[in-house]
Amino acid sequence: MGYDLTALNGKISNQETGEAATYMVNQASWGRLLSLANQHGWKPKGITKAWNFNTQEYMPCEQTDDHVEEYFGNNYQMVEADDAKEIAKALFIAAEKESEHKDFILAFAKFCDDSEGFLIG
């Protein structure tokens, strides 16, 4: 299983289709990225909205005590812009300290920084 993370910002787009950029990541890498961000200062805000396929709109979702857990679903949960910026900030710090997979960490940090929020699908 993996995750398709879709930017909410029109600045990041597929040049050929004009669609919002999607960052694809497998389950293990997603967990590692969130863990690294958490270790380097990110405090998860939690997911406040998710797509309701019945009503075809975003609905508030119930938050858990462990906000990190809320990021591990494929329900088109919305990571809001301020939360995405905080993930990016923490991952930029992590990339300075990590030699292994530095380019991968930086690429995702840039996606978060530029995305103005994203959907987890």
C-alpha positions as CSV (number, residue, x, y, z in Angstrom):
1,M,0.0,0.0,0.0
2,G,1.2,3.5,-0.6
3,Y,0.0,7.1,-0.5
4,D,-0.8,9.6,-3.2
5,L,-0.3,13.1,-1.7
6,T,-1.9,15.8,-3.8
7,A,-0.9,19.4,-3.5
8,L,-3.7,21.9,-2.8
9,N,-1.7,24.7,-4.6
10,G,-1.9,25.5,-8.2
11,K,1.8,26.5,-8.3
12,I,2.8,22.9,-8.2
13,S,1.4,21.1,-11.3
14,N,2.0,18.6,-13.9
15,Q,3.1,20.7,-16.9
16,E,1.4,18.4,-19.4
17,T,-2.0,18.0,-17.8
18,G,-2.3,21.1,-15.5
19,E,-3.4,18.8,-12.7
20,A,-2.2,19.4,-9.1
21,A,1.1,17.6,-8.4
22,T,0.9,14.2,-6.7
23,Y,3.8,12.9,-4.6
24,M,3.7,9.2,-4.4
25,V,5.2,7.4,-1.4
26,N,5.1,3.9,-0.1
27,Q,3.8,3.1,3.4
28,A,7.3,2.5,4.9
29,S,8.7,5.7,3.5
30,W,5.6,7.7,4.6
31,G,6.1,6.5,8.2
32,R,9.8,7.3,8.1
33,L,9.1,10.9,6.8
34,L,6.5,11.6,9.5
35,S,8.8,10.1,12.2
36,L,11.8,12.2,11.0
37,A,9.6,15.3,11.0
38,N,8.3,14.5,14.5
39,Q,11.9,13.9,15.8
40,H,13.0,17.3,14.4
41,G,10.3,19.5,15.9
42,W,7.0,18.9,14.0
43,K,4.0,18.8,16.3
44,P,1.2,17.1,14.4
45,K,-1.8,19.4,14.2
46,G,-4.0,16.4,13.2
47,I,-6.4,15.9,10.4
48,T,-9.5,18.1,10.7
49,K,-11.2,17.3,7.3
50,A,-11.6,14.2,5.2
51,W,-13.5,13.5,1.9
52,N,-16.9,12.0,2.4
53,F,-17.6,9.9,-0.7
54,N,-21.4,9.7,0.1
55,T,-21.9,13.5,0.2
56,Q,-19.0,14.4,-2.1
57,E,-17.7,17.1,0.2
58,Y,-15.1,17.6,2.9
59,M,-16.5,16.9,6.3
60,P,-15.0,17.5,9.8
61,C,-13.4,14.4,11.1
62,E,-12.9,13.2,14.7
63,Q,-9.4,13.7,16.0
64,T,-7.6,11.1,18.1
65,D,-5.3,11.6,21.1
66,D,-2.4,10.4,18.9
67,H,-2.6,12.9,16.0
68,V,0.2,11.1,14.0
69,E,-2.1,8.1,13.6
70,E,-4.6,10.3,11.7
71,Y,-2.1,10.7,8.8
72,F,-2.1,7.0,8.0
73,G,-5.2,6.5,6.0
74,N,-6.2,6.8,2.3
75,N,-9.4,8.8,2.8
76,Y,-8.3,12.0,1.2
77,Q,-7.6,13.6,4.6
78,M,-6.6,17.2,4.3
79,V,-3.2,18.3,5.7
80,E,-3.7,22.0,6.1
81,A,-1.2,24.6,4.9
82,D,0.3,25.5,8.3
83,D,0.8,21.8,9.2
84,A,2.4,21.1,5.8
85,K,4.8,24.1,6.4
86,E,5.7,22.7,9.8
87,I,6.4,19.2,8.3
88,A,8.6,20.9,5.7
89,K,10.5,23.0,8.3
90,A,11.3,19.9,10.4
91,L,12.3,17.8,7.4
92,F,14.7,20.6,6.2
93,I,16.4,20.3,9.6
94,A,16.4,16.5,9.4
95,A,18.0,16.6,5.9
96,E,20.9,18.6,7.3
97,K,21.6,15.8,9.8
98,E,20.8,12.8,7.6
99,S,23.3,11.5,5.0
100,E,21.2,8.6,3.9
101,H,18.2,9.4,1.7
102,K,18.9,13.2,2.0
103,D,17.6,13.9,-1.6
104,F,14.4,12.0,-0.9
105,I,13.8,13.9,2.4
106,L,14.6,17.3,0.7
107,A,12.2,16.5,-2.2
108,F,9.3,15.8,0.1
109,A,10.2,18.8,2.3
110,K,10.0,21.0,-0.8
111,F,6.7,19.5,-1.8
112,C,5.3,20.2,1.7
113,D,6.7,23.7,1.7
114,D,5.2,24.6,-1.7
115,S,1.9,22.7,-1.5
116,E,-0.2,25.0,0.7
117,G,-1.5,21.8,2.2
118,F,-2.2,18.4,0.6
119,L,-4.5,15.5,0.5
120,I,-3.6,12.0,1.6
121,G,-5.2,9.5,-0.7
